[in-house]
Amino acid sequence: MLTLEQIEDAILKLTPDEFEKLLKWIADLDYQRWDEQLERDIVDGKLEASAQEAIADFEKDILK
């Protein structure tokens, strides 16, 4: 396995096109991991309180 220092060095040697492709790949991976974490948080009920608060705020604004 490469060290972080070796990876950083390799990144610095990329062509602009390769670097752009790497950035897109990292962004896509980050989004995928964020989405997976969000799904786990929903299943685990970690967002329930926030959802209920948002619903209550929405209903309060509608009933004004």
Buried (B, 14 or more C-beta within 10 A) or exposed (E): EEEEEEEEEEEEEEEEEEEEEEEEEEEEEEEEEEEEEEEEEEEEEEEEEEEEEEEEEEEEEEEE
